[in-house]
């Protein structure tokens, strides 16, 4: 669960700012691990292909569960899935699946494990076709973060479009609701609340580097 020692105690309480002065998205209140994730990762635009793929796979494991459960198990997931290196995961076979199914540190769902292996292979097929996963995903999203100022939806027409594109590529557990949660996590959508102290810094991020 360590998450870098709870992200260095939430970056030393956000560089010693008075905790009472910081307004966060309500879902991050009351849990230090979720707070660290909110303050340092969630919504920050991610442009690294491998990292985008890892987060998509973890969101697939979240299906039917809470993100807090996955976050607490993330270190164990990374160890079990070889740091989510697609080249290694794509080679997983029956013995690896059997090993993962008895690993208490992860979510032991055969369907989700097999979907992750299939996702690694799909990632590599795209790579072999000369498609960079980051360029491809951000291209579908218009190349720059979308800042949502309205109510937070469960899915959007864009998440439906990306979901269909991922499924066409062989990815699984990528329904539009899961994809929207992933888009929020990787900064394709900035869904920090208007009052949240993290919203404005993320609004300054530019689009996908060309």
C-alpha positions in Angstrom: 0.0 0.0 0.0 3.0 2.3 0.6 2.4 4.5 -2.5 5.8 6.1 -1.9 5.1 6.4 1.8 1.7 8.0 1.1 3.4 10.3 -1.4 5.8 11.7 1.2 2.9 12.4 3.6 1.0 14.2 0.9 4.0 16.2 -0.1 4.5 17.4 3.5 0.9 18.6 3.6 1.3 20.4 0.3 4.5 22.3 1.2 3.3 23.2 4.6 0.2 25.1 3.4 -2.5 25.2 6.0 -4.5 22.0 5.5 -7.6 24.1 6.4 -7.0 26.4 3.5 -6.9 23.7 0.9 -10.2 22.8 -0.9 -10.2 19.4 -2.6 -12.6 17.3 -4.6 -14.9 15.8 -2.0 -14.0 12.2 -2.9 -10.4 12.8 -1.7 -11.4 13.8 1.8 -11.0 11.5 4.7 -8.5 9.0 3.3 -4.8 9.9 3.2 -3.9 7.6 0.4 -6.7 8.9 -1.8 -5.7 12.4 -0.9 -2.1 11.8 -2.0 -3.4 10.3 -5.3 -5.7 13.3 -5.8 -3.0 15.9 -5.0 -0.2 14.4 -7.0 -1.6 12.2 -9.8 -5.3 12.4 -10.6 -6.1 14.7 -13.5 -2.4 15.4 -14.4 -2.1 15.0 -18.2 -0.2 11.8 -18.9 1.6 11.5 -22.2 3.8 8.4 -21.7 2.3 5.5 -23.7 3.3 2.8 -21.2 1.9 4.7 -18.2 -1.3 5.4 -20.1 -1.7 1.7 -20.8 -1.0 0.7 -17.2 -3.6 3.1 -15.9 -6.1 1.8 -18.4 -5.4 -1.8 -17.3 -5.8 -0.8 -13.6 -9.1 0.9 -14.4 -10.2 -2.3 -16.0 -9.5 -4.1 -12.7 -11.6 -1.5 -10.9 -14.7 -2.5 -12.8 -17.4 -3.3 -10.1 -15.0 -2.1 -7.3 -13.8 1.2 -5.9 -10.6 2.9 -7.0 -9.5 2.9 -3.3 -9.2 -0.9 -3.5 -7.1 -0.8 -6.6 -4.9 2.0 -5.3 -4.1 0.1 -2.1 -3.1 -2.9 -4.2 -1.3 -1.0 -6.9 2.2 -1.9 -5.7 1.3 -5.6 -5.6 -0.3 -5.3 -9.1 2.9 -3.7 -10.4 5.0 -6.5 -9.0 2.7 -9.2 -10.3 2.5 -7.7 -13.8 6.2 -7.0 -14.2 5.8 -3.2 -13.7 3.2 -3.3 -16.5 5.8 -3.6 -19.2 3.6 -4.6 -22.2 6.4 -6.7 -23.8 6.6 -8.9 -20.6 2.9 -9.1 -19.9 2.2 -10.1 -23.5 4.2 -13.2 -23.0 2.2 -14.4 -20.0 0.8 -17.9 -20.4 -1.3 -20.4 -18.4 1.3 -20.7 -15.6 1.4 -17.0 -15.2 -2.4 -16.9 -15.0 -2.4 -19.6 -12.4 0.2 -17.7 -10.4 -1.9 -14.5 -10.5 -5.1 -16.3 -9.6 -3.6 -17.3 -6.2 -1.9 -13.9 -5.5 -3.8 -12.3 -2.6 -2.3 -8.9 -3.3 -4.3 -8.3 -6.5 -7.9 -8.7 -7.7 -8.0 -12.3 -8.7 -10.4 -12.2 -11.6 -9.5 -14.5 -14.5 -11.4 -12.4 -17.0 -9.6 -9.2 -15.9 -6.2 -10.9 -15.9 -6.7 -12.3 -19.3 -8.0 -8.9 -20.5 -4.7 -7.3 -19.3 -2.7 -9.9 -21.2 -4.8 -9.3 -24.3 -4.4 -5.5 -23.7 -0.6 -5.9 -23.7 -0.7 -7.8 -27.0 -3.0 -5.1 -28.5 -0.6 -2.4 -27.4 2.3 -4.2 -29.1 0.3 -4.8 -32.3 -0.4 -1.0 -32.5 3.3 -0.3 -31.8 4.2 -2.7 -34.6 1.9 -0.8 -37.0 3.8 2.4 -36.1 1.0 3.7 -33.8 2.1 5.3 -30.6 -0.5 4.6 -28.0 -0.2 8.1 -26.5 -0.4 9.9 -29.9 -3.4 7.7 -30.8 -5.4 8.3 -27.6 -4.7 12.0 -27.4 -5.5 12.3 -31.1 -9.0 10.9 -30.5 -9.4 13.5 -27.7 -8.3 16.4 -29.8 -4.8 16.7 -28.6 -5.3 18.7 -25.4 -7.0 18.4 -22.0 -10.7 19.2 -21.8 -11.7 21.3 -18.8 -15.1 20.3 -17.6 -16.9 23.1 -15.6 -20.3 21.4 -15.3 -21.6 18.3 -13.5 -19.4 15.3 -13.6 -21.0 12.6 -15.9 -20.5 8.9 -15.8 -19.7 8.9 -19.5 -19.6 11.2 -22.5 -19.9 10.9 -26.3 -16.1 11.1 -26.4 -15.7 8.2 -23.8 -18.1 6.2 -26.0 -16.0 6.9 -29.1 -12.7 6.0 -27.4 -14.3 2.9 -25.9 -15.4 1.7 -29.3 -11.9 2.5 -30.8 -10.2 0.5 -28.0 -12.6 -2.5 -28.4 -12.0 -2.5 -32.1 -8.3 -2.8 -31.2 -8.9 -5.9 -29.0 -9.0 -4.2 -25.6 -11.4 -5.5 -23.0 -13.0 -4.0 -19.8 -13.0 -0.7 -21.6 -16.6 0.3 -21.6 -17.5 4.0 -21.8 -17.8 4.4 -18.0 -14.4 2.8 -17.3 -12.9 4.9 -20.1 -14.3 8.1 -18.7 -12.8 7.3 -15.3 -9.5 6.7 -17.1 -9.8 9.9 -19.0 -10.2 11.8 -15.7 -7.3 10.0 -14.1 -4.8 10.7 -17.0 -5.8 14.3 -17.5 -7.7 14.0 -20.8 -10.5 15.4 -18.8 -9.9 17.9 -16.0 -12.7 17.1 -13.6 -11.3 18.7 -10.5 -14.1 20.8 -9.0 -14.0 24.6 -9.5 -13.1 25.1 -5.8 -10.3 22.4 -5.8 -6.8 23.8 -5.4 -5.6 21.4 -8.1 -7.8 22.7 -10.9 -6.0 25.8 -11.9 -2.5 24.3 -12.1 -3.9 21.6 -14.4 -5.6 24.2 -16.5 -2.2 25.6 -17.4 -1.1 22.3 -19.0 -0.7 22.5 -22.8 -1.7 19.9 -25.3 0.0 16.7 -26.3 3.7 17.3 -27.3 4.1 17.1 -31.0 
